[in-house]
Amino acid sequence: MKSSQIKVSELGEKQLIERIIQKSKSCSIYKPSDFSYFDIKTSIGDDSALTNVNMDDNSYLVSSSDMMIQSSHFPKAMTYFQMGYKSVVVNVSDLASMGAENIGFLLNIAIPKDTLLDDFDELICGVIQACDYYNIPLIGGDTNEANEIIISGTAIGQVDKEKALMKYGFEIGDLLCISGDLGLAALGFELLKLKENPNDEIIEKIKSIDSTLIDLAILKALKPEAKYEKGHILRDYNTNNNRITTTDITDGLASELYEILNSDRKHHKEDSYEKGIRIYEGNLPVEEEFKEIAKVLGLDYLDLFFHIGEDFELLFTINKELKDQLSNEMNYYIIGEITDKNTVEIVLSNGTIEKISSRGYQHLK
């Protein structure tokens, strides 16, 4: 089939990003030498781009951009304040996963012309309060008109060249870790759907399980937080002898597992590549109440844990020697390890080993 007859929905977000990478190589009218004054360590495909603007400086400029559309990224229950706040969080999370110090935030926003001024002010207050919280000043941007709210943020940071956290570089035997609980935002989205289409019987069953967990899950869905401080801790422990690799979890843990594996494969210098990932169900930080609520909703709790995302926790690898040292600095969970099996798999509680699907949330699918 000719490419002119293929719709972007047949590819999805991940493949389109790969296509952009290839087109950036084949369609450019410039030669690499035209940009010789820049040293771009990584760009399209990682959480953020690292650019060496000043050759005499020992740090990289870190930049990341995320676009959010009201109908796709903001639940109906989300306030305008929470929309603005989240637009900063998603960008700061990318900087955090690189270990960067924040420098500034650019806000591009398109809104319907009949938007109430009070609602606009509330949205901007969300942006400002998030910028204040993460110490990243709002330094500029643009406004425009659209049929729904569209927010595109760009975050700029800085990180020492020797300390930058990348998606690749782990070794067989390294421990696979997450910075906090996963699946709560996914559960929160499902609970918000239930609020929109109430089922009294299901609601009563869920309330009898754990109302505190319900409130926490909904909060995680409506007001996520970036793990900025934990990103800095990981950066400080990142050395040539104790290499740490990191990414933030936005599209679902399973999707990110394949992302780091593919990134490492691309940077692998030898002909063959045999690294894989093994997760242990018994190591997953999941409360029994979480499982019970998922069951009442007719959902597999592992799907919520692996395939939805929006938790903005960090997925990272460390060598075993760092385990105890890092535990003194931050709370985290070891959920698996890097293997030589060339697959992504989970050992279930009953001993069965199953392959983990790469399925995660993708735009345009």
KAJOSUL-V197676 format. One record per pair of residues at least 12 apart in sequence whose C-alpha atoms are under 6 Angstrom apart, sorted by the first residue. I is the first residue (numbers start at 0). GAP is how many residues later the second one is. D is the distance in Angstrom with one decimal. If there is no record, write none. Layout:
((I GAP D) (I GAP D))
This chain:
((8 355 5.0) (8 356 4.7) (11 352 5.0) (11 353 4.7) (12 349 5.5) (12 350 5.3) (37 14 5.8) (37 15 5.7) (38 12 5.8) (38 13 4.9) (46 47 5.3) (47 15 5.4) (47 16 4.7) (48 13 5.6) (48 14 5.3) (49 12 4.8) (57 102 5.9) (57 103 5.9) (58 100 5.3) (58 101 4.1) (58 102 4.8) (59 98 5.6) (59 99 5.4) (59 101 5.9) (60 96 6.0) (60 97 4.8) (61 94 5.6) (61 95 4.7) (61 96 5.3) (62 92 5.7) (62 93 4.6) (63 90 5.6) (63 91 5.3) (64 88 5.6) (64 89 4.2) (65 86 5.6) (65 87 5.6) (66 84 5.7) (66 85 4.1) (67 82 5.8) (67 83 5.2) (68 81 4.6) (69 79 5.2) (77 144 5.7) (79 42 5.7) (79 43 4.5) (80 41 5.0) (80 42 4.4) (80 45 4.2) (83 39 4.7) (83 40 6.0) (83 42 4.5) (83 43 4.5) (84 41 4.3) (84 42 4.8) (84 45 5.3) (88 137 5.5) (90 64 5.7) (92 133 4.7) (95 132 4.8) (95 135 4.8) (96 134 5.6) (96 149 5.8) (96 150 5.1) (96 151 5.7) (97 66 5.6) (97 67 4.4) (98 65 5.9) (98 66 5.8) (98 132 5.0) (98 133 5.1) (98 136 5.0) (99 57 5.6) (99 58 5.1) (99 59 4.7) (100 56 5.3) (100 57 5.2) (101 34 5.4) (101 55 4.3) (102 33 5.7) (102 53 5.4) (102 54 4.7) (103 32 5.0) (103 33 5.0) (103 34 5.9) (103 35 5.9) (103 51 6.0) (103 52 5.2) (104 32 6.0) (104 33 4.7) (104 34 5.8) (104 49 5.7) (104 50 4.6) (105 33 5.8) (105 34 4.9) (105 35 4.9) (105 47 5.6) (105 48 5.0) (106 34 4.5) (106 46 4.8) (107 33 4.9) (107 34 4.6) (107 35 5.7) (107 43 5.9) (107 44 5.0) (108 34 4.9) (108 41 5.7) (108 42 4.5) (109 33 5.6) (109 34 4.4) (109 35 4.8) (109 36 5.4) (109 39 5.7) (109 40 5.0) (110 34 5.0) (110 35 5.1) (110 37 5.8) (110 38 4.6) (111 33 5.7) (111 34 5.1) (111 35 5.1) (111 36 5.6) (162 72 5.6) (162 75 5.7) (164 80 5.7) (164 81 5.9) (165 79 5.2) (165 80 5.8) (166 78 5.1) (166 79 5.2) (166 80 5.9) (166 93 5.2) (167 77 5.9) (167 95 5.6) (167 96 4.2) (171 166 5.0) (171 167 5.2) (172 165 5.3) (173 144 5.5) (173 145 4.5) (173 163 5.7) (173 164 5.4) (174 142 5.4) (174 143 5.4) (174 144 6.0) (174 162 4.4) (175 141 4.6) (175 158 5.8) (175 159 5.9) (175 160 4.9) (175 161 4.8) (176 138 5.8) (176 139 5.2) (176 140 5.9) (176 156 5.4) (176 157 4.3) (176 158 5.6) (177 136 5.6) (177 137 4.6) (177 154 5.9) (177 155 5.4) (178 134 5.6) (178 135 5.2) (178 153 4.5) (179 152 5.7) (181 123 5.7) (182 121 5.1) (182 122 4.2) (183 33 4.7) (184 32 5.6) (184 35 4.9) (184 36 4.3) (184 126 5.7) (185 118 5.6) (185 122 5.7) (186 30 6.0) (187 29 4.3) (187 30 4.1) (187 33 5.2) (188 32 6.0) (205 87 5.8) (225 86 5.8) (243 73 5.6) (243 74 5.1) (244 71 5.4) (244 72 5.3) (245 69 5.7) (245 70 4.3) (246 67 5.8) (246 68 5.4) (247 64 5.7) (247 65 5.8) (247 66 4.4) (247 67 5.9) (248 63 5.0) (248 64 5.5) (248 65 5.9) (249 59 4.9) (249 60 4.6) (249 62 5.5) (250 58 4.6) (250 109 5.5) (250 110 5.0) (251 54 5.5) (251 55 4.6) (251 56 4.6) (251 57 3.6) (251 108 5.3) (252 53 4.7) (253 52 5.1) (253 53 5.9) (253 104 5.3) (254 103 4.9) (254 105 5.1) (273 66 5.2) (273 68 4.6) (274 64 5.6) (274 65 4.5) (274 67 4.9) (275 62 5.7) (275 63 4.8) (275 64 5.5) (275 65 5.1) (275 66 4.2) (275 67 4.7) (275 68 5.7) (276 60 6.0) (276 61 4.8) (276 62 5.5) (276 67 4.7) (277 58 5.4) (277 59 5.6) (277 66 5.9) (277 67 4.9) (277 68 5.6) (278 56 5.7) (278 57 4.2) (278 67 4.5) (279 55 6.0) (279 56 5.7) (279 66 5.6) (279 67 4.9) (280 67 5.1) (280 68 5.8) (281 67 5.9) (282 52 5.0) (283 51 5.8) (306 53 4.7) (307 52 5.9) (307 53 5.9) (343 12 5.7))
